[in-house]
Amino acid sequence: MKFIVEQDKLSSNLSWVSRAIPSRPNHPILSNILVDADAENQRLNLTAFDLSLGIRASMPATVEEGGTLTVPAKLFNDIVSRLPGGEITLDDEIGEAIVTLTSSSGQYQIRGMASEEYPELPSIQAGDSIHLAADSLISGLKGTLFATSPDETKQVLTGVHLKVQNNTIEFASTDGHRLAVVQTENLSETDPDEELEEFEVTVPARALREVERMVAMRSGEKDDSPVIITLRFDESQVIFELGEQRLNTRKLEGAYPAYNQLIPHQFVNQINLDRRGFVGALERIAVLASQKNDIVKCTVDHVNQQIALSVEAADVGNALESLPAQISGDEPKELAFNVKYLLEGLKVFNTSEISLQLNAATSPVIVNPLGGIKMIYLVMPVQLRN
């Protein structure tokens, strides 16, 4: 095996592929990256697979002699990322699974392992496939990934639920305390005579964050053509493909909660606020709220058209901030929130104004951006105790 590749291309792709390397591999070869030099297509392919998440990156290279080999991911990535820009030559001519890296600054040798034992990425033969506009996919992920559960015991809640229809993609995520739902247009070009069958799947948040990185890498290239992602799926696997790049992941098993039943459709109160002003006040008051379980009390002043945010942290201090608002209705007067949940939702909005729609002080509160992305963010208030 012998090939020549640009350092910046190799480094960026190595960095991304390495994210599928398990922190505690149950087999030594899983801590390695599979390097495949394809002489016929003049491509270099890199693969990492932890038996759940798999990433394959492909890039142009001058392949003088094809072949495959696996090399330690961390060592390989650390060396390549520190080499100067320009061409790097890799070959294993000295045998014994030792690869030699030659750059303008010098030469390095890394001992690898033969590729025969490296597990293959699962393929989908009889499954379905759809095409998604990358902009729509990323917009939906940005508005939902933050609300997934980090608790692995909750399984299906650790992912984002995707519902794909003919012209829309709906994304939903919840950790049991809040719910984020985003609906975007599917802008990919489809055959107007071909009706897309509705499709639902729950994908692990970890895999979707890598899909975001895959799209970001493509966005950095000088190419103005629309970015389309192909999504292939069967009963157990989901594959995202963008050009030559590919990401495999297992689907999350289990029925996703019927989240639409949780969203109220009638409200007795609506509060419109300047988003930046609200975020700034919450960030300041969160300093003291962190001393009291992150709870902030919100007092609605219908007469003076303002809301007050307050925290009383015993033995530490207290805080009070007031904000102008457009308030309709006259209930409730007081409610409380986990300030972290509010901030995380507000920070993914891209509009200057937001609305809070309320019923009783203990009923779900809906936070919406006014204009921009079509998003619903549901937050459960905290019960106030005298």
BELVENVEN-V584962 format. One record per residue. N is the residue number from 1. PSI is psi in whole degrees, -180 to 180 (* if undefined). NEAR is the number of other ideal C-beta (glycine too) atoms within 10 Angstrom. D_LAST is the distance of its C-alpha to the last C-alpha in Angstrom with 1 decimal. Layout:
BEGIN
n;psi;near;d_last
N;PSI;NEAR;D_LAST
N;PSI;NEAR;D_LAST
END
This chain:
BEGIN
n;psi;near;d_last
1;132;18;73.4
2;130;18;73.6
3;163;23;71.8
4;133;15;70.9
5;154;22;67.5
6;136;16;65.7
7;-42;19;63.3
8;-38;14;60.5
9;-47;15;60.6
10;-42;25;60.8
11;-47;19;57.9
12;-40;18;55.4
13;-36;23;56.2
14;-43;22;56.1
15;-42;15;52.7
16;-48;20;51.4
17;-36;26;53.2
18;-16;17;52.1
19;-12;16;48.5
20;6;26;49.6
21;126;20;50.8
22;145;16;48.7
23;-30;6;47.2
24;79;7;48.5
25;140;14;51.5
26;1;8;52.8
27;135;12;56.3
28;-35;11;57.8
29;-20;17;59.2
30;-12;20;55.7
31;2;19;55.1
32;161;25;58.0
33;135;26;58.5
34;121;24;61.4
35;121;23;63.8
36;112;20;66.1
37;113;24;68.9
38;102;16;70.3
39;-35;16;73.8
40;-43;7;74.5
41;-1;13;71.6
42;52;14;71.4
43;150;18;67.7
44;125;23;65.6
45;133;20;62.9
46;134;22;60.0
47;137;25;57.9
48;145;26;55.0
49;123;23;53.5
50;17;18;51.0
51;-3;14;51.8
52;-51;13;48.7
53;130;19;48.7
54;138;23;52.1
55;132;29;53.1
56;125;22;56.7
57;146;24;57.7
58;142;18;61.2
59;156;16;63.0
60;145;13;66.6
61;158;23;68.8
62;101;15;72.5
63;110;21;73.2
64;-31;14;76.6
65;122;12;76.2
66;166;16;73.6
67;173;16;71.7
68;153;17;68.4
69;154;22;66.8
70;142;26;63.3
71;151;24;62.1
72;123;18;59.1
73;-51;23;56.4
74;-46;12;54.7
75;-46;15;58.1
76;-47;25;59.6
77;-44;19;56.7
78;-39;12;56.5
79;-51;18;60.2
80;-39;22;60.6
81;-22;14;57.6
82;-6;11;59.3
83;152;19;62.8
84;159;10;64.2
85;161;11;64.4
86;-167;11;67.5
87;143;14;69.1
88;135;24;68.4
89;131;15;70.9
90;134;25;69.9
91;159;18;72.5
92;37;22;73.0
93;-23;10;76.7
94;-4;10;76.8
95;-173;6;75.6
96;34;8;73.4
97;38;15;70.3
98;124;15;70.2
99;139;21;69.3
100;126;15;70.5
101;126;20;68.7
102;124;16;70.9
103;-177;19;69.6
104;-18;11;71.1
105;-17;10;69.6
106;-158;9;70.8
107;139;9;70.7
108;148;17;68.2
109;135;11;68.7
110;133;17;66.0
111;124;11;66.6
112;-156;21;65.3
113;151;17;65.7
114;155;12;67.7
115;-5;17;66.0
116;-34;8;67.2
117;-3;12;64.1
118;129;21;61.6
119;142;14;59.6
120;146;9;60.2
121;137;18;57.5
122;144;15;57.0
123;159;11;58.8
124;113;16;58.1
125;-46;6;61.3
126;10;6;60.4
127;-177;15;57.0
128;167;12;56.1
129;147;11;55.7
130;163;17;54.1
131;130;14;54.2
132;141;22;51.1
133;127;19;50.9
134;-39;21;49.5
135;-43;17;47.6
136;-42;20;45.8
137;-47;26;45.0
138;-39;20;43.7
139;-43;23;41.6
140;-39;28;39.9
141;-40;23;39.4
142;-36;16;37.9
143;-1;28;35.2
144;-30;27;34.4
145;-35;19;35.3
146;-23;18;32.1
147;6;25;29.9
148;158;22;32.0
149;137;18;30.6
150;-5;9;32.0
151;107;11;31.6
152;-21;8;35.2
153;-17;7;34.2
154;0;15;32.8
155;-89;14;36.4
156;-23;17;36.6
157;-7;23;33.3
158;5;19;35.0
159;178;26;37.3
160;133;26;37.5
161;123;22;38.7
162;130;24;41.6
163;110;17;42.9
164;126;20;46.3
165;-176;14;47.9
166;-52;11;51.0
167;-1;11;49.6
168;157;14;46.0
169;126;23;44.1
170;131;19;40.5
171;140;26;38.4
172;143;24;35.1
173;147;28;32.8
174;148;23;29.5
175;10;17;27.8
176;-15;11;25.4
177;-25;14;22.5
178;164;23;24.5
179;131;24;27.8
180;128;27;30.6
181;127;24;33.6
182;136;23;36.6
183;125;19;39.7
184;160;23;42.9
185;140;13;46.5
186;101;18;48.9
187;5;16;51.6
188;152;19;54.1
189;123;9;57.5
190;161;14;58.1
191;120;7;61.0
192;-23;6;60.3
193;-6;5;62.2
194;117;8;60.1
195;127;9;56.9
196;127;15;54.3
197;135;10;52.8
198;140;9;49.0
199;134;14;47.9
200;141;12;44.6
201;147;16;43.9
202;121;22;41.1
203;135;22;42.2
204;139;21;40.7
205;-37;21;38.8
206;-44;16;41.1
207;-40;23;44.2
208;-31;25;42.9
209;-33;14;42.2
210;-30;19;45.8
211;-40;23;46.9
212;-44;15;45.2
213;-37;15;47.3
214;-43;23;50.4
215;-39;20;50.0
216;-38;12;49.3
217;-40;16;52.5
218;-37;15;54.5
219;-25;12;53.0
220;-11;9;54.4
221;155;9;57.9
222;81;4;60.2
223;115;10;60.1
224;0;6;59.0
225;150;5;59.4
226;140;11;56.4
227;117;20;54.7
228;132;17;54.6
229;132;23;53.1
230;130;15;54.5
231;118;21;52.2
232;145;18;53.9
233;151;20;52.3
234;-156;15;53.2
235;-22;9;51.4
236;-22;11;50.2
237;152;17;50.8
238;135;24;50.0
239;129;21;52.3
240;129;24;51.7
241;132;18;54.9
242;101;17;55.5
243;-125;14;59.2
244;-6;13;60.3
245;146;21;56.8
246;140;20;55.1
247;126;26;51.9
248;142;23;51.5
249;153;23;48.4
250;145;16;47.5
251;151;18;45.4
252;127;20;42.1
253;156;10;42.6
254;156;12;40.3
255;129;7;38.9
256;144;19;36.5
257;146;15;33.4
258;77;7;34.0
259;-29;17;31.8
260;-25;13;33.0
261;-16;6;31.4
262;-15;13;27.9
263;116;12;28.4
264;152;13;27.4
265;-5;7;30.1
266;143;6;28.6
267;152;17;25.8
268;-8;14;24.3
269;139;20;23.6
270;134;16;25.5
271;121;24;25.0
272;133;14;28.1
273;156;23;27.9
274;123;15;30.4
275;-48;18;30.1
276;-41;12;31.3
277;-40;15;29.1
278;-45;23;26.0
279;-44;17;27.1
280;-45;13;27.9
281;-42;20;24.5
282;-40;22;22.7
283;-39;13;25.2
284;-45;13;24.6
285;-19;20;20.9
286;-23;18;21.2
287;-46;13;22.7
288;-32;18;19.5
289;-30;23;17.5
290;-17;15;19.9
291;-6;13;18.5
292;61;14;15.0
293;22;10;16.1
294;22;17;17.4
295;130;16;14.2
296;133;25;14.5
297;138;18;12.4
298;119;23;14.8
299;125;16;14.8
300;118;22;17.8
301;95;13;19.8
302;-32;16;22.4
303;-50;7;24.2
304;3;11;25.0
305;60;13;25.4
306;162;17;23.3
307;150;21;20.2
308;132;16;18.2
309;131;23;17.2
310;152;18;14.9
311;135;24;14.0
312;104;13;12.6
313;108;16;14.3
314;138;8;14.2
315;3;5;17.8
316;-52;12;19.1
317;-166;11;18.3
318;167;12;16.7
319;150;18;18.2
320;129;12;18.4
321;141;17;21.1
322;144;14;22.1
323;138;17;24.5
324;148;12;26.7
325;158;21;26.5
326;113;12;28.2
327;128;21;25.6
328;147;14;26.7
329;175;15;24.7
330;15;11;21.6
331;150;13;18.9
332;172;19;16.3
333;-39;12;14.7
334;140;13;12.1
335;168;22;12.4
336;151;19;12.5
337;158;24;15.7
338;117;19;17.5
339;-31;22;19.6
340;-42;16;22.6
341;-43;20;22.9
342;-48;24;22.9
343;-42;17;25.4
344;-37;16;27.7
345;-45;22;28.1
346;-31;19;28.6
347;-16;13;31.2
348;-10;19;33.5
349;150;21;33.7
350;26;14;36.9
351;161;14;36.1
352;-25;13;35.2
353;150;18;32.6
354;162;23;29.9
355;145;18;27.9
356;123;25;24.5
357;127;21;24.6
358;158;23;21.4
359;-118;17;20.5
360;164;12;17.1
361;-18;18;14.0
362;9;13;14.6
363;159;15;18.4
364;140;17;20.8
365;133;24;21.5
366;125;20;25.1
367;127;25;26.4
368;144;20;30.0
369;139;22;32.7
370;102;13;34.5
371;176;12;38.0
372;-142;14;39.5
373;142;17;38.6
374;98;17;37.6
375;142;24;34.3
376;127;19;31.0
377;112;27;28.1
378;129;21;25.2
379;134;21;21.9
380;125;17;19.0
381;162;19;15.6
382;137;19;12.8
383;127;9;10.0
384;136;12;6.7
385;136;5;3.8
386;*;2;0.0
END
